[in-house]
Amino acid sequence: MSQRVDISLVHEADYLGPTAGDIVCRIEVIDTALTGHDAEFSIISEVEVKDSRPVNAQRVLFSRKLRLSSTPVEIRVPRDDMRAYTYSGRKITTKLHTRLVVDDAILFDTKITEEQELELGTKPSISTNTKSIIEPKDAFNFFKNLKAIPADAQFLTMVLLAVGAAVIAVNTLIGIHDQLSPEELTWLYSHFDADGDSSLPLADSLIGSGSLGALIWFSMRRQLRKYMQFSLRKLPRIQRDRSYSLKDLVRGRSRVPLGDVTLRVVACNMELGQYTRGSGSNKRTVSFREPVRGVILYETTVDHIPARVPLVPYFDGSVDFEPMFAALYPPFTVSKTHGLDVHWEVQLLHPEFVDQELAGPTDRFRYADFLEG
């Protein structure tokens, strides 16, 4: 509470209920010197990153001009304009601030900012390992997988492997040479960075080789997935109170027989944020997406599926999204890089071939379905 103004946010009704009402902002002037002045009231959402060098972000959710009086002023904010809440997670914290700027001076107006709490209620605790749900360990047999993909994909995979190995080997040798050579005899990597600070050529070459290796590995995996066709169907709006047949969600067909194959539908919240690393000319901004609160919505393993037949008929049952709505927080982002999002995907897991993952669209969900108890 400010000594001059008291600002509070209250729910007109149970915010978790399906008939929850608007948010009411109550502004009470304590310092009578402020009465009669024009002011601008704002509600600001902020994402704070839990890191030693965070990049935070904020956004104005609501703004309204008013005149302060001796009686409390109440401003009604439609719930659709306040799709925000306070949250504390592993890597981010979301906060809400109210700001009142009073037009009471020629040069410097009075600015009053207060932190607010706006909780969604209690969500169930999640004890599962979210990382293993969203990013399961993908063990596969490279040569068996290679034989299962079309000839053009086989050729491209081998080219990527050969070129990548050669470039990484040469780059590493250059790094070793430049590390052991005086500055005037280096080939590519200097002993000093752009700011004139000391640098290690071998370390720089290994960083470059690692980045190139990751890019080549990503491209190879994309080719190795071509042992089958696997895609999402055009999805309807996904509601909390109904189940969905697998044939309405996904379709697929393998070029080769599949044994011991698992189909899963999983979901989680995704914490989004940024932090900085490095310094001077090497300073860079790193974006992250941290999966939390993972849930498995469907999981079935089939012993054998023949080649070139539709996959879905071999899996029984349907997908119920109710556990996702019950366990996860609704999406709340202040930018494309900061906030809490909802992520769900269909996974096809095979012990000998590269796994398949299809990220589902999140615009098929109703925000209110996440708010029901």
C-alpha positions in Angstrom: 0.0 0.0 0.0 1.3 3.5 -0.9 1.0 6.2 1.8 -0.8 8.4 -0.7 -3.0 6.0 -2.6 -4.4 2.5 -1.9 -4.8 0.4 -5.1 -6.2 -3.1 -5.1 -7.4 -5.7 -7.6 -10.4 -7.9 -6.6 -12.4 -10.6 -8.3 -16.0 -9.9 -8.7 -16.6 -13.7 -8.6 -14.6 -16.9 -8.3 -11.9 -16.5 -10.9 -11.6 -20.2 -11.4 -15.3 -20.8 -12.0 -16.9 -20.9 -15.4 -19.0 -17.9 -14.6 -16.2 -15.8 -13.2 -16.9 -12.1 -13.4 -14.8 -9.1 -14.3 -11.8 -7.8 -12.3 -12.5 -4.7 -10.2 -9.7 -2.2 -9.6 -10.3 -0.1 -6.5 -8.4 3.2 -6.1 -8.7 5.0 -2.8 -6.9 8.4 -2.3 -5.3 8.8 1.1 -3.4 12.0 0.5 -6.1 14.6 -0.1 -3.7 16.8 -2.0 -4.2 14.5 -4.9 -8.0 14.8 -5.1 -9.3 16.6 -8.1 -6.3 15.8 -10.3 -6.4 13.9 -13.6 -4.6 10.6 -13.6 -3.9 7.6 -15.8 -4.3 4.2 -14.3 -2.5 1.2 -15.9 -2.1 -2.5 -15.2 1.3 -3.9 -16.3 2.3 -7.5 -16.7 6.0 -8.4 -16.3 8.1 -11.5 -16.8 11.2 -11.8 -14.6 13.8 -14.4 -15.6 15.5 -16.3 -12.8 19.1 -15.9 -14.0 22.2 -14.0 -13.0 22.0 -12.0 -16.2 18.3 -11.9 -17.1 16.4 -10.2 -19.9 13.0 -9.3 -18.6 10.0 -8.0 -20.5 6.7 -6.3 -19.7 3.5 -5.2 -21.4 0.6 -2.8 -20.5 -2.6 -4.9 -20.3 -5.0 -2.1 -19.5 -5.0 1.6 -19.3 -7.7 4.2 -18.3 -7.8 7.9 -17.7 -9.7 9.2 -14.6 -10.1 12.0 -12.1 -9.2 11.3 -8.5 -11.8 12.2 -5.9 -12.3 11.8 -2.1 -14.5 8.8 -2.7 -12.9 5.5 -3.9 -12.9 5.0 -7.7 -13.7 1.6 -9.0 -12.7 0.6 -12.6 -14.2 -2.6 -14.1 -11.8 -4.5 -16.3 -13.4 -7.2 -18.6 -12.0 -10.6 -17.9 -11.0 -11.0 -21.5 -8.7 -8.0 -21.1 -7.1 -9.5 -18.1 -5.8 -12.9 -19.3 -2.9 -12.6 -16.8 -2.0 -13.9 -13.4 0.9 -14.1 -11.0 3.1 -17.3 -11.2 6.4 -18.5 -9.9 8.1 -21.3 -11.8 11.5 -22.8 -12.4 13.0 -20.2 -14.7 10.5 -17.3 -14.7 8.2 -15.3 -12.5 5.2 -13.4 -13.8 4.1 -10.3 -11.9 1.4 -7.7 -12.1 1.9 -4.1 -11.3 -0.6 -1.2 -11.0 0.6 2.2 -11.9 -1.1 5.5 -11.3 0.4 8.6 -12.9 -1.2 11.8 -11.4 -1.1 15.0 -13.3 -0.1 17.3 -10.4 3.1 19.0 -11.5 4.5 21.0 -14.4 7.7 18.9 -14.9 7.4 15.7 -12.8 4.1 14.0 -12.2 3.4 11.8 -9.2 3.9 8.1 -10.1 2.6 5.4 -7.8 3.4 1.8 -8.6 2.3 -1.2 -6.6 2.8 -5.0 -7.0 -0.5 -7.0 -7.1 -1.4 -10.6 -6.6 -3.8 -12.2 -9.0 -3.7 -16.0 -8.6 -5.7 -18.5 -10.6 -6.2 -20.8 -7.7 -4.6 -24.1 -6.9 -3.4 -26.3 -9.7 -2.5 -29.9 -8.8 1.2 -30.7 -8.1 3.0 -32.5 -10.9 5.7 -35.0 -9.9 6.5 -36.4 -13.3 9.8 -35.7 -15.1 8.6 -33.2 -17.7 11.8 -33.3 -19.7 11.5 -37.0 -20.3 7.9 -36.6 -21.3 8.4 -33.8 -23.8 11.9 -34.8 -24.9 12.2 -38.6 -24.5 15.6 -40.2 -25.1 15.8 -41.1 -28.8 17.9 -44.2 -29.1 18.0 -45.6 -32.6 20.1 -47.9 -34.9 21.7 -45.6 -37.5 22.2 -48.2 -40.2 18.8 -49.9 -39.9 17.2 -46.4 -40.0 19.3 -45.5 -43.0 18.1 -48.6 -44.9 14.5 -47.8 -44.1 14.4 -44.3 -45.8 14.2 -43.6 -49.6 17.3 -43.7 -51.8 17.5 -39.9 -52.2 17.3 -39.4 -48.5 20.0 -42.1 -47.9 22.3 -40.3 -50.4 21.7 -36.8 -48.8 22.3 -38.3 -45.3 25.6 -39.8 -46.2 26.7 -36.5 -48.0 25.8 -34.6 -44.8 27.7 -37.0 -42.7 30.9 -37.0 -44.9 30.9 -33.2 -45.4 30.2 -32.5 -41.8 33.0 -34.8 -40.6 35.5 -33.3 -43.0 34.7 -29.7 -42.2 34.7 -30.3 -38.4 38.0 -32.2 -38.6 39.7 -29.4 -40.7 38.2 -26.7 -38.5 39.6 -28.4 -35.4 43.0 -28.8 -36.9 43.0 -25.1 -37.7 42.1 -24.3 -34.1 45.0 -26.5 -32.9 47.4 -24.8 -35.3 46.3 -21.3 -34.4 46.4 -22.1 -30.6 50.1 -23.2 -30.9 51.2 -20.5 -33.3 52.2 -16.8 -32.6 49.5 -14.3 -33.6 51.2 -13.3 -36.8 51.2 -16.9 -38.1 47.6 -17.8 -37.3 45.4 -19.0 -40.2 41.8 -18.2 -39.0 41.4 -17.8 -35.3 43.1 -14.8 -33.5 44.5 -14.8 -30.0 42.5 -11.6 -29.4 38.8 -10.9 -29.8 37.2 -7.7 -31.4 37.6 -5.9 -28.1 41.3 -6.7 -27.8 40.8 -9.1 -25.0 42.6 -12.5 -24.9 41.0 -15.3 -26.8 41.7 -19.1 -27.2 41.7 -20.1 -30.9 41.1 -23.8 -30.0 38.1 -23.0 -27.9 36.7 -20.7 -30.7 37.2 -23.5 -33.2 35.5 -26.1 -31.0 32.5 -23.7 -30.5 32.2 -23.3 -34.3 32.5 -27.1 -34.8 29.9 -27.7 -32.2 27.4 -25.3 -33.8 28.1 -26.8 -37.3 27.8 -30.3 -35.9 24.4 -29.5 -34.3 23.1 -28.1 -37.6 24.3 -31.1 -39.6 22.8 -33.5 -37.0 19.5 -31.7 -37.2 19.5 -32.0 -41.0 20.4 -35.7 -40.8 17.6 -36.5 -38.4 15.2 -34.8 -40.7 16.2 -37.2 -43.5 16.2 -40.2 -41.2 12.5 -39.5 -40.3 11.5 -40.2 -43.9 11.0 -43.9 -43.2 7.3 -42.9 -42.8 4.8 -40.1 -43.4 3.4 -38.7 -40.2 1.2 -35.5 -40.0 -1.5 -33.8 -38.0 -5.0 -33.5 -39.5 -6.8 -30.2 -39.6 -8.0 -30.0 -36.1 -11.4 -28.8 -34.7 -11.6 -26.6 -31.5 -10.4 -28.9 -28.7 -12.8 -28.7 -25.7 -12.3 -29.9 -22.2 -15.6 -31.9 -21.9 -15.1 -34.3 -24.8 -12.7 -36.9 -26.2 -11.2 -37.1 -29.7 -10.6 -40.1 -31.8 -7.0 -40.5 -32.9 -8.1 -40.6 -36.6 -9.3 -37.0 -36.1 -5.9 -35.9 -34.8 -3.2 -37.6 -36.8 -2.5 -39.8 -39.8 0.6 -41.8 -40.8 2.0 -44.6 -43.0 5.4 -46.3 -42.7 7.5 -47.5 -45.7 8.7 -50.5 -43.5 7.2 -52.7 -40.9 7.3 -51.3 -37.4 7.7 -53.3 -34.2 7.2 -52.3 -30.6 6.0 -48.8 -31.6 4.5 -46.4 -29.1 2.0 -43.6 -29.9 1.8 -40.8 -27.2 0.0 -37.5 -26.9 1.6 -35.3 -24.3 1.3 -31.7 -23.0 3.1 -29.2 -20.8 3.5 -25.6 -19.9 6.5 -23.9 -21.5 8.3 -21.2 -19.7 9.7 -18.6 -22.1 12.4 -16.1 -21.4 15.9 -14.7 -22.3 19.2 -14.1 -20.7 22.6 -12.7 -21.8 26.0 -14.4 -22.1 29.4 -13.2 -23.1 30.6 -9.6 -23.0 31.7 -6.8 -25.4 31.4 -7.8 -29.0 30.7 -11.4 -28.0 27.7 -10.5 -25.9 24.6 -12.4 -27.1 21.0 -12.9 -26.0 19.9 -16.5 -25.4 16.3 -17.5 -25.7 15.0 -20.5 -23.8 11.8 -22.7 -23.7 11.7 -24.7 -20.5 9.0 -27.5 -20.3 7.2 -27.7 -16.9 4.2 -29.5 -15.6 4.2 -32.3 -18.2 1.2 -34.7 -18.5 0.6 -37.8 -20.7 -2.8 -37.7 -22.3 -2.5 -40.9 -24.3 0.0 -43.8 -24.6 -0.3 -47.1 -26.3 2.3 -49.6 -27.6 1.7 -51.9 -30.6 3.8 -55.0 -31.2 3.6 -55.0 -35.0 2.3 -52.7 -37.8 2.8 -53.9 -41.4 4.5 -51.6 -44.0 2.5 -49.2 -46.2 -0.8 -49.4 -44.2 -2.5 -46.6 -42.1 -1.1 -46.5 -38.6 -4.0 -45.1 -36.6 -6.3 -48.2 -36.8 -3.8 -50.2 -34.8 -4.1 -47.9 -31.8 -7.1 -48.2 -29.5 -9.0 -45.6 -27.7 -9.3 -41.8 -27.9 -7.6 -38.8 -26.5 -9.1 -36.9 -23.5 -7.6 -33.4 -23.1 -9.3 -32.9 -19.7 -6.1 -33.7 -17.7 -4.2 -31.1 -19.6 -6.8 -28.4 -18.8 -6.9 -29.4 -15.2 -3.1 -29.5 -14.7 -1.7 -26.7 -16.9 -1.9 -22.9 -16.5 -3.5 -21.1 -19.5 -1.2 -19.2 -21.9 0.1 -15.9 -20.6 2.8 -14.2 -22.7 3.9 -10.6 -22.7 5.9 -11.1 -26.0 6.9 -13.8 -28.3 9.9 -14.6 -26.1 8.6 -14.1 -22.6 5.8 -15.7 -20.6 4.1 -19.0 -20.0 2.7 -21.0 -23.0 0.9 -24.2 -23.5 2.6 -26.9 -25.6 1.2 -30.3 -26.8 2.4 -32.8 -29.3 1.9 -36.3 -30.8 4.9 -38.6 -30.5 5.7 -41.8 -32.3 8.5 -43.6 -30.5 10.4 -46.5 -32.0 13.4 -48.4 -30.5 15.3 -48.6 -33.9 14.2 -45.6 -35.9 14.3 -41.9 -35.1 11.3 -40.8 -33.2 8.6 -38.6 -34.8 7.1 -35.5 -33.0 4.3 -33.3 -34.2 3.6 -30.1 -32.3 -0.1 -29.3 -32.1 -1.6 -25.8 -32.6 -2.6 -24.0 -29.4 -5.2 -21.7 -31.0 -7.7 -24.6 -30.8 -8.1 -24.2 -27.0 -10.7 -22.1 -25.0 -8.9 -20.0 -22.4 -11.8 -20.5 -20.0 -11.3 -24.3 -20.0 -8.1 -23.8 -18.1 -9.9 -21.9 -15.4 -12.4 -24.5 -14.3 -11.7 -26.2 -11.0 
